[in-house]
Amino acid sequence: MIKIKDLPNKISVFPLSNFIIFPKTSVPLNIFEPRYIDMINNSIKSDKLIGMIQPRQSDMSAENPKLYNIGCMGKIISFKESDNGRLLIELRGLIRFKIIKEIQTNKKYRECHISFSDYHDDINSRKEDLKFSDLELIFKDLKNLFEKRGFMINWDALKKQDLDETINALAMASPFTAEEKQVLLESKDLEIRKKKISQILTTYNFDEFNNTTIQ
């Protein structure tokens, strides 16, 4: 686990639409764009750290779209080059960051000065007070939503993880919109994220109820 004193003040960023990584979650990535292959190769040679962040949906057509202010830094924990030149990596989310400003460089990919000061708790070992019993209703509604959208989740396995790891994994894998996932990423702590998930689920349940017709 990275320590606060070892956090960098700048990182390369990988803007990826409708994709968010949360602290304490791991995801596979298939890298094929030349600029991001360069980014990953350079990261492997140094600290193996990159920042994942969403581009703003209203600016998707731009070559370098505007970015949300908040993203999550991850560490490359596995790396493999495929026969066709693609890179297959696994990224482990460590800590969220806030962009201070983008750095102008000659590199093909983007770099930013960042701050972690609002999110040090992401790498602290303190335990949240929430218990699974506090989340039974949310889990029930979220499970129903996942199943209706065709998502398969091993719920028994999730319950064996730390609670914050479980909530983050569900938020990342959920069929929520990019904007809704961004709201969850920016939620300060687990208690707030739990409430936001509940609020989002309420809107989904309301929409499904209103769109039901009697045949």
N, C-alpha and C positions, 0 to 999 in steps of 0.2 A: 504494500500500500504506500502510495506517495505521501510525503510529509509536507505540511504547509510551507516550511522553509525551502523546500525543493521545487515549489511551483514556478513555472516559467512566467515571464511577463509578456511574452509574445508566442503565438503559435500559428501554424498553417491551418487554414479552415477549409472544410469540405462542405459546400452548400449542397444540400440534397433535399428536394421537395418531398413533402409528405413523409418524411423520415426523421425520427427523433430517437436518440439514445439517452437513457437515463443512467444516473449513477448506480453502480452495483448490478448492471445488466450487461449481457454480452450478445453481440450480433455478428453474423457472417456478412461480409461485403465482397462483391465481385467488382473489381476495379478494371475498367477498360479504356477510359479516356486517357490520352497521352499525358495531359497535364497532371492528372491525379495519380497516374502511375509514377511520374516524376516525384510527386509529393510523398507518396508512400515509400519509394526507394530512399529518398533523402531522410525521411523520418526513421526508417529502419537503421540507417547509418548513425543516427544520433540518439534521441531519447525515446523513440517509438511513440511519441505523443502527437495526436492531431485533434482538431476541434470540429465537431459535427454541429451544423447549424442550418436552419431552414431559410431559404430565400422567401421574401414576401410574395404572396400570390399575385398581388397587383403589378408586380414588376418582373414576371417570369420570362417575358420575351426579350429582356435585355441580355447582352453578352455577359455582363457582370451585375446581376440583379442586386437590388438592395436586400440587406439581410436583417433578420430579427436581431435584437440586441443581445438576447440570451441564447446560449448554446451549451453543449456539454463536451468536455475534453475526455477523450478516451485513449487507452493504451493498446497498441497492437500486441496481442498475445499469441497469435499464430500467423504464419506467412508462408504462402506457397505460390510459385509461378506455374501457370498452366502452359500446355504445349502451344497454345495460340497467342501467348504473350500477355494474357490477362493475369492479374494478381488476385489471389483468393486469400483474404485475411479474416481474422476474428478480432473484433474490437471490444474492449471492456471499458464501460463507462466509469469514470473516476469522480469528476467534480464539475459542476456547472460553472460557467464564466459569463462575464458581461464584456461586450466589446467596448473598448475605450475609443479606438480609432483604427482605421485600416492603414496599413503600411504600403507605401508605393515602392515596388521592387521591380526588377527585370525578370522575375520568375514567372512561369506560366500560370501558377496557382496563386491564391490570395493568402496574405498573412495579416494578422491583426495584433495590436497591443490589447491585452485583456486584463481584467481584474477578477480575482476569485473571492474578494473580501466578503461578499454577501452570502457565500456558500461554503464556508469552511466546515460547517456541520456535515457536509456530504462525505467528508473523509474522517470525521471524528467517530469514535467507537461508541458513543453514547446510545442508549436504547430508548426508543420511543415508548410512551406510556400506553399506546393503543394496543388492543388485543384483537384476535380474530373475532371474538364475540361482539366487538364493537362494529364489525364490518359485515356481519352476516347478511343484512338486508342488501347492502351494496353488492356483495359477492353474488347474491341470488339474482339481482337485476342484471348485473354485468354478465353473469353466466348465461342468462336467457338471451341477452343481446348477442353475445358471441355465437350461441347456437343458431339463432335466427339468421345470422349473417354467414353461417357455414364455417365458423372458426372452431377448431378443436383445441381444447386446453386441458392439460393434465392437472386438474384442480387439487388432487390429493398430493401430488408432488410439490405444488406451489405452497401448500400449507406447511410443508416441512422446512421452508426457507425462512429467513428473517422477514419480518412483516414489511419493512420498507423495501426490501428487494422484491417481494411479491407484488406490492402495490405498483412499484415502478415497472416491473415486467408486464403487468396487466395494462397499465397506461400506455406503454410503448406498443404492445401488440393489439390494442383495441381497434375496433373499426370506427373510431372517432375521426373527425376531420382534422386537417393539418392545424387549423387555428385552435381547435379544442385541445389537441395534444400540446400545442405551444403554451396554452394557459396552464396545463398541468405541469409542464416543465418549469414554468416560471413561479409556480406555487412555492412559497418559502420553505414549508416543512410538510411532514407527512399528514398532520392534522388538517392543514389547509387543502392538501391534495385530495384527501378523503372527501372533504366537503365539496370540492369542485367536481369530483367524479360523480358524487350524488346529484349535484345540480345538473350536470350534463345528461345523466341517465334519466332525470325527470323530463327533460325536453324530448328525449327519444321516446319515452313511454307516452308522453302527451301526443306526439306526432302520430305514433302508431294507433293510438286510441281514436284520434280525429280522422284518420284515413281508413278506418274500418267501415265497411258497408255491409248491409244485410242483403243477402241474395234471395 
